[in-house]
Amino acid sequence: MKPETRKKIDELFRHYPERRGALLPAIYLVQEEFGYVGPEAARELAEIFEIAPVAVWEVLTFYNMFYTEPQGRHHVYVCTNLPCSLRGARPLIRCLEERLGVHAGETTADGRITLGHEECLGSCGTAPVMRVDGVYHENLDLERALAIVDQLD
């Protein structure tokens, strides 16, 4: 981790009554630097926070906004919960897998797109829903979903 990142983490401690309270924002900082938080970075965070490495790994794997492996430049996630599935999310994700040449949970060979699915994106009334780089696209059909993905550089 860069000295600048470490300095920002140390600065976080001033804002929390207990050091461990700064873990989530510290993970964000590390992920911002590397694009993900791998085992080595998790161990380094554990040392900084004086906690077991498994405690950092538990937080990393609990939240879906943290990545433990390298990711593509773009993140495409399709909601696969029941309302979205009933309105076409499963065929939509299969179509995206075919177009991109990867399965959900994988990144394209060129590192452009990581495709995934989410259990719930919280937009049941506008199903099916896809989140692309944090932006929600609702009431999707196959044609519109493919157009959105095709425009990603």
N, C-alpha and C positions, 0 to 999 in steps of 0.2 A: 504494500500500500504506500502511496506517495506521502511524503511528509505533510503536504497540505491537507490531505484527507485526515491524517492522524491529528493534526492541529484542530481541524473542525470537530472531530469526535471529542477531543479533550475539552473544547469550548462547550459542547453540549452538556457536559457534566454540571456546569454551573446552573443549568436550567431545571434540574431534576433533584428532588430531595434524596433519592437513592440512585446510584450509578446505573443500575439495571434498567431504570426508567428510560434511559437514553438509547437502549438497544435498537429499537425500531428505526429511529432516525439515523443511527450509525450504520445500520444495514443498508438503508437507502443511499448513504454517502458512498459506501463501498461499491454498491451496485452501480452507482452513477460513474464511478471510476472505471470499473472493469466490464460493465454490461451484465454481470451476474456475480454471485457470491459462491465461489467454489470452496472445496474443503480446506485449502490452505488459508484463504481469507477468513473462513469461519473460525479456524484455529487461532488466527491472529486476533480476531475480535474477542474470542474467549479469553485470551491472555490479557487483553486490554481491560475487559470487564471483570476479570478475576472470577470466571465461572467455567464450568465444564464445557468442552466443545459441543457435547450433545445438547446442551441448553440452547446454544446458538442455532444448531441444526434443527431443533424442534420448532423454533420460531420461523426459520427459513422455509421449512416444509409445510407449516400450518397455513401461512398466508399465500394466496395465489398471485400476489404482486411482486413476489421475490422469485428470482431465478437461480437455480443451482447449477445450471449448465449454460454454455454460450447460446445466445439467441440470435435470431435474424434481425435485420434492421427494422423490419415491420412485424408487429404482433397481431395476428388475426385469430380471434376466438369466437366460436359459435356456441351459443347457449344450447344445451341439449336436455334441459329439464322438460318435464311433461308438457306444459303448454307450448313450448317451442317445438318439441318433437311432434306433437299432434298437428302442428301447422307447417311441417316440412323441414325441420332442422336436420334430421338424419340424412335425407337425400341431399340437402344443401352441403353438408360437411363431406359427404362422399364425392360430390361433384367437385368441390374445392380440392380434395385429396387428389383426384384424377388430374385436374388442371395443373396443380403444382408439382405432382409427382412425389408427394410425401404423404405419410399418414399423420393423423392428429398426434401432436406431441413431438413432431419432427420439424427440422429446418431444411429449407431447400438447399441444394448443393452449392448454389452461388451465395448463400448466406443472406438472401434477400428477405425471406418470409419465414417466420415460425408460425405454424398452424396448430391450433389447439381447440379444446372445447372446455366450456365452463359448465358447472352444474347448474348455476343460475346467475343470470345477469340482472335480475330484478326488474324486468320489463315485460312481464307476462301479457299485458294488455296489447302489446304491439309486436307479438311474436310472429315469425321467428326473428331473432335478434343476433347481430354479429357486432363484436367490438373490434375496431381496427385502430391500433395505436391510441387507445383510450377513448375513441369516438364511437358512439353507438350508431348503428344503422338498423332501423326497425322496419317491420312489415316487409321483409325481404322475399323476393322470389329468386330463382336460380340465375336468371339473366342479370338482375341488378347486383347480386352478390359477386358474380364473376366479373362484371364491369368494375366494381370497386376494387377487387383484388388485382385485376389487370392493369389498373392505373398506377399501382404502387411501383416506385422506381427501384 
